[in-house]
């Protein structure tokens, strides 16, 4: 009986952990899910946030190309994917894929220095100001876009209109992985200073590709 009781308690603990995990996943997903595109039309540029996840990157690029071809954005710009000097950045490689899909280089931009969401946003705003773009649409998955929107609120960019276009998820498993990545990222932000977080992200980029932004 004692063993049976201990086994039941372990099973109950496992079930409770699974329920909690699913509840947290649903909470993070629903909080970051955009029901529809919220983008100025046409935007001066669509900003694609690079990720080393090839499948996710493909969906983000497809979303941007669709906007461009449907006159939803006049240009495409990819930010992120910093690498060591002499190595093509993730954004540069992604830009070449966009051109291979039929877009002219004259309408495709990319940055070479950004390595995390914060520096991606800085790069996007710097490019917008340098090129006189008054409206941009940010493209990533819904949960990442929520974090982007939160960080954009801290910038003085009132002269630049920002919109958002979520790229689709591949599957329920993709949502689960992405939700846990977002939870881990937000937990790191609670325990590390901004400088420590940036140094961590930069070092990860120098070592090589990671799974996400």
Buried (B, 14 or more C-beta within 10 A) or exposed (E): EEEEEEEEEEEEEEEEEEEEBEEEBEEBBEEBBBEEBBBBEBBBBBBBBBBBBEEBBBBBBBBBBEBBEEEBBBBBBBBBBBBEEEEBBBBBBBBBBBBEEEBEEEBBBBBBBBBBBBBBBBBBBBBBEEEEBEBBBBBBBBBBBBBBBEBBEEBEBEEBBBBBBBBEBBEEEBBBBBBBBBBEBEEEBEEEEEEEBBEEBBEBBEEEEEEBB
